[in-house]
Amino acid sequence: MPGIYIHIPFCRQACHYCNFHFSVSQKRRPEFIQALVQEIEMQKDFLKERSSSTPALKTLYLGGGTPSLLSIGELEQIVNALHKYFAVSASTEFTLEANPDDLTAEKLEGLRQLSVNRLSIGIQSFHDADLRYMNRSHSSRQAVEVLKNAQNAGFENITADLIYGTPGMSDHQWRENIMQLIAYGIPHISAYSLTVEKKTALEVFIRKGKAAAVDEEQSARQFEILCEITGKHGYEQYEISNFGKPGFFSKHNLSYWTGQPYLGMGPSAHSYKQGMRQWNIANTCTYIDEISQGNIPCQKEVLSVDQQYNEYVMTALRTQWGIEKSFINTEFGQMYYQNMIQSAQKHIFNQTLKETDTHLVITQSGKFLADGIAADLFI
Ligand code: SF4
């Protein structure tokens, strides 16, 4: 079953490390909502298998940007438009990304009324010094309170984002961050190493000596701490950056990684079906203007067999299940299979990859190097 991703390109404040598409100006928000509602209608056939069928959604994901910044009224307009053309049921995993400072008791109640059944909360850290370094819009107190409030409002399926490798965050503080989520019984954690992306404020600050640089060794050490603690507390590392209790793995992410079709709407959103990828322009003003004239401002590409192979290797290697050898053979053929097995040898020797009868799986010591190992297996 397919999924839908909707990109809400507005944030309260610009986090220094962020390279997603967003704007802190809210000026065109009403026009954006109108445009998005219009795009939902324009894209109603993208996921259809037969002309008469209404696509039943396995997952619906509102990301961004900061979807929780929208009022319940604005969110309702989007959800109502979706209901017109797609079957959203109680079994649809409906996730909304939220920042702690937006989730008042009233907002949480409104989200429940809209059938949001999974919250993805951008905690990042429970320490104010880290939050200031990242220029997050919330405080550590709000980070703690939001967990209590979300649970009191009846949300059980909660995932929290954390960032490690932040300069100045000790290993002890990192342990405290993870333990805080565990203490609250949060069933899913996504944790990412702080990376300094090009053209971000963080990159400029570090270059000018105004912010401390990121230390790779600290990141690698804190990744190990993360794996160790989550493992001890019953979380499965089903993907390099994703840790879930049984029954709480993200269906949305799993669909991406297993090549299920999905439709992305809003500026910068990507879509995929049957070897074809499509992405909307990453410019909110152009997006609004084009949609209002009846055009979807997007580009498309048909993935070559090499691209499809590389994408499969990249995503499968990051999961706990690994690369299915027979799948490479049957889907891509002998040449790809031989290339993969040959390129894997040095990593098997270094014990960063493990070969079983059926799969190639990344080992614990290979996990922090996963992207480089995948690149070695590319065609
Ligand atoms: S809230 Fe999220 S999308 Fe917005 S600037 Fe921060 S990290 Fe980026």
Residues whose N, C-alpha, C, O or C-beta is under 5 A from the ligand:
A	BS01	SF4	C11 Q13 A14 C15 C18 F20 F22 G64 G65 T66
